[in-house]
């Protein structure tokens, strides 16, 4: 039986929701294995679109789909040492391009950060945001989410020699978070007395933890675990905090045809257990036996409790 550090915690709180989101890199675009583009970081303001999204037929006619992903959120969306975009979200994005347009190379990856995911949809800089995007009630008012393909909670990583294992230990200490993420909102709303050190990009946040500018860092538990496994001297002392959320692709609000296509694609991919294959290719090399696929993978848009 595989060792599991998340399964019990994920099962207990799956039914409840958290009003915020996950995050990653800002206004940088790096050459990817497919096409790439550059777009400035923008904050979301208001609920209305500032530019009309492309329809499904327009995307097909153009022959390229624009998908927003992270470029520094290993192992979900990141640029590897060879300059290639990789990760769990990227693997799915390439499959969408292949099934919609005929080739996984028919995707233009747009690199964004946590705070710009909604705005990039509103301004039609991307057709789909697939950047480890947490489904929340607040965001549902601004974008349309497809069926989920992953489940996640928050975690806290800190140095092993001063390990944080309980939120109360953060009193009087500095917690690092990334702007526009679930962690920022959760701690701001539930623990306002904890000092937060905020960054736009994930790499900046991890650098701050490495050089001691903060006592701990909080983001998705799936990510902090992956990072701790690759960085000696650090450990995830709080494996799950808050509630369990789901991760899903999103489109501009009202882009129904594209949304319906994505949902049908997710349902169809369940027949081949696609997201388990995605896990094996992109996440298992990082996690090893620390996390079993069913702890985070969602097939067919159906969340198993």
C-alpha positions in Angstrom: 0.0 0.0 0.0 1.3 3.4 -0.9 2.3 5.7 1.8 -0.1 8.7 2.0 0.3 12.0 3.8 -2.8 13.7 2.3 -5.6 11.2 1.8 -7.3 11.2 5.2 -7.2 15.0 5.4 -8.5 15.4 1.9 -11.4 13.1 2.5 -12.6 14.7 5.7 -13.2 18.3 4.4 -14.0 17.7 0.7 -17.6 19.0 0.9 -16.8 22.5 2.0 -15.6 25.6 0.0 -13.0 28.3 0.4 -13.4 31.8 -1.1 -10.1 32.3 -2.8 -7.6 30.9 -5.2 -4.3 29.3 -6.0 -1.4 31.2 -7.7 1.8 31.5 -9.7 4.1 33.6 -11.9 3.5 37.1 -13.1 4.1 39.0 -16.3 6.9 36.8 -17.8 6.5 34.7 -20.9 9.2 32.2 -21.7 9.7 30.2 -24.9 7.7 27.0 -24.7 7.6 23.7 -26.5 4.6 25.0 -28.5 3.9 28.6 -29.5 4.4 31.4 -26.9 3.2 34.9 -26.4 3.8 37.9 -24.1 1.2 39.7 -22.1 1.5 42.3 -19.3 0.3 41.4 -15.8 -3.0 43.0 -14.9 -5.2 43.0 -11.9 -8.9 42.0 -12.1 -11.4 44.8 -11.7 -15.1 44.5 -12.0 -17.1 41.6 -13.5 -17.5 42.6 -17.1 -15.4 41.5 -20.0 -13.2 44.2 -21.6 -12.9 42.3 -24.9 -15.0 39.6 -26.5 -13.7 36.1 -26.2 -13.1 34.0 -29.4 -15.8 31.5 -30.1 -15.1 27.8 -30.6 -15.5 28.2 -34.4 -13.1 31.2 -34.4 -10.5 29.2 -32.5 -10.8 26.3 -35.0 -10.5 28.7 -37.9 -7.4 30.3 -36.5 -5.8 26.9 -35.8 -4.3 27.9 -32.5 -5.8 28.0 -28.9 -4.4 30.4 -26.3 -4.1 28.8 -22.9 -2.9 30.6 -19.8 -0.6 28.6 -17.5 2.0 29.1 -14.8 5.7 29.0 -15.7 7.2 28.6 -12.2 4.7 26.4 -10.3 6.6 23.0 -10.4 5.2 20.4 -11.0 2.0 21.9 -12.4 3.2 24.5 -14.8 6.9 25.4 -15.1 9.8 25.9 -17.5 12.4 23.1 -17.3 16.2 23.5 -17.6 15.8 23.1 -21.4 13.4 26.0 -21.6 10.4 23.7 -22.3 7.1 24.2 -20.6 6.1 21.2 -18.5 3.6 20.1 -15.8 0.3 18.6 -14.9 -1.7 21.5 -16.3 0.4 21.8 -19.4 -0.1 18.1 -20.1 -3.8 18.6 -20.1 -3.6 21.8 -22.2 -1.6 20.0 -24.9 -4.3 17.3 -25.0 -7.0 19.9 -25.5 -5.1 21.4 -28.4 -4.6 17.9 -30.0 -8.3 16.9 -29.7 -9.7 20.3 -30.7 -7.2 21.3 -33.5 -5.3 18.2 -34.4 -1.9 18.6 -32.8 -0.6 19.3 -29.3 1.6 22.0 -30.9 -1.5 24.0 -31.8 -1.4 25.8 -28.4 0.0 29.2 -27.6 1.0 29.2 -23.9 0.5 32.5 -22.2 2.4 32.8 -18.9 0.6 34.6 -16.1 0.5 35.0 -12.4 -2.2 34.4 -9.8 -3.6 37.9 -9.8 -4.0 38.1 -13.5 -5.9 34.9 -14.3 -9.3 36.4 -14.2 -8.3 39.6 -16.1 -6.6 37.6 -18.9 -9.9 35.9 -19.5 -11.9 39.2 -19.4 -9.6 40.9 -21.8 -9.5 37.9 -24.1 -5.7 37.5 -23.8 -6.3 33.8 -23.4 -9.1 31.5 -24.5 -8.7 29.2 -21.4 -7.0 29.7 -18.1 -5.5 26.5 -16.9 -3.2 27.8 -14.2 -4.0 25.6 -11.2 -7.1 27.7 -10.9 -9.2 27.1 -7.8 -13.0 27.2 -8.1 -14.5 29.7 -5.8 -17.9 31.4 -5.5 -16.3 34.8 -6.0 -14.6 33.7 -9.2 -17.8 32.1 -10.5 -19.2 35.6 -10.7 -16.5 36.6 -13.1 -15.6 33.6 -15.2 -17.1 30.2 -16.1 -15.4 27.1 -14.7 -15.4 23.8 -16.5 -15.6 20.5 -14.6 -12.8 20.0 -12.1 -9.7 17.8 -12.8 -8.0 18.1 -9.4 -8.6 18.6 -5.7 -6.4 20.5 -3.3 -6.0 22.1 0.1 -3.5 24.5 1.7 -0.2 23.4 3.3 2.6 25.2 5.2 6.3 24.5 4.6 9.1 25.6 6.9 12.7 24.7 7.8 13.0 21.4 9.6 15.0 22.9 12.5 12.2 25.3 13.3 9.2 23.4 11.9 5.8 24.9 12.0 3.2 22.2 12.8 0.3 24.3 14.1 -1.1 27.7 13.0 -0.7 29.0 16.5 3.1 28.8 16.1 2.8 31.5 13.4 1.9 34.1 16.0 4.7 36.7 16.1 6.3 35.1 13.0 6.2 36.0 9.3 4.3 33.8 6.8 5.2 34.1 3.1 2.3 34.0 0.6 1.8 34.8 -3.1 -0.6 37.5 -4.0 -3.9 36.4 -5.4 -3.8 33.0 -3.9 -6.0 30.9 -1.6 -3.4 31.2 1.1 -3.3 35.0 1.0 -7.1 35.2 1.4 -7.4 32.4 3.9 -4.8 33.8 6.3 -6.0 37.4 5.8 -9.6 36.5 6.7 -9.0 33.9 9.4 -5.7 34.9 11.0 -5.4 38.7 10.6 -2.8 38.9 13.3 -0.3 36.8 11.4 2.2 38.9 9.5 2.1 38.2 5.8 5.0 38.8 3.5 3.5 38.9 0.0 5.1 38.3 -3.4 3.9 38.4 -7.0 5.8 35.4 -8.1 6.4 31.9 -6.7 10.1 32.0 -7.2 10.3 35.2 -5.2 8.4 33.6 -2.4 10.6 30.5 -2.3 13.7 32.6 -2.4 12.4 34.5 0.6 11.9 31.3 2.5 15.4 30.0 1.5 17.1 33.2 2.7 15.2 33.5 5.9 13.0 36.5 5.2 10.0 34.5 6.4 9.5 31.7 8.9 7.2 29.6 6.6 5.4 29.6 3.3 1.8 28.6 2.5 0.2 27.6 -0.8 -1.4 24.5 -2.2 -0.3 21.4 -0.1 0.4 19.6 -3.3 3.0 22.2 -4.3 4.7 22.8 -1.0 5.1 19.0 -0.6 6.7 18.8 -4.1 9.0 21.7 -3.2 10.0 20.2 0.2 10.9 16.9 -1.4 13.3 18.7 -3.7 14.8 21.1 -1.1 16.7 19.4 1.7 16.2 21.0 5.1 12.5 21.9 4.6 9.4 20.0 5.5 5.6 20.4 5.3 4.6 20.6 8.9 1.0 21.5 8.3 -0.2 19.1 5.6 -3.7 20.5 5.2 -5.4 23.6 6.5 -8.7 25.2 5.6 -11.1 23.4 3.3 -10.7 21.2 0.2 -11.2 22.9 -3.1 -11.2 21.8 -6.7 -9.0 23.0 -9.6 -10.6 23.6 -13.0 -10.1 25.2 -16.4 -12.0 28.5 -16.9 -13.2 30.5 -19.9 -14.6 34.0 -20.2 -18.1 34.3 -18.8 -20.7 33.5 -21.4 -18.3 31.5 -23.7 -20.7 28.6 -23.6 -19.7 26.7 -26.7 -16.0 26.5 -25.6 -17.1 25.6 -22.0 -19.3 22.8 -23.2 -16.6 21.4 -25.4 -14.1 21.3 -22.5 -16.7 19.6 -20.3 -17.4 17.0 -22.9 -13.6 16.5 -23.4 -13.2 15.9 -19.6 -16.0 13.4 -19.5 -14.6 11.6 -22.6 -11.0 11.5 -21.2 -12.3 9.6 -18.1 -12.7 6.5 -20.3 -8.9 6.3 -20.7 -8.2 7.5 -17.1 -6.3 10.4 -18.7 -5.6 12.4 -15.5 -4.1 9.3 -13.9 -1.8 9.1 -16.9 -1.1 12.8 -16.4 -0.3 12.2 -12.8 2.1 9.3 -13.7 3.9 11.4 -16.3 4.2 14.7 -14.4 3.6 14.3 -10.7 4.7 10.8 -9.7 8.4 11.5 -10.6 8.3 14.3 -8.0 6.1 12.8 -5.3 7.2 9.1 -5.5 5.0 7.3 -3.0 4.2 10.3 -0.9 0.9 10.9 -2.6 -1.4 8.4 -4.3 -3.1 9.5 -7.5 -6.6 9.3 -6.1 -5.7 11.8 -3.4 -5.7 14.6 -5.9 -6.8 13.3 -9.3 -10.4 13.9 -10.5 -11.6 11.9 -13.5 -14.7 12.9 -15.5 -15.3 15.9 -13.4 -16.6 13.8 -10.6 -15.0 14.4 -7.2 -14.8 11.2 -5.1 -15.1 11.8 -1.4 
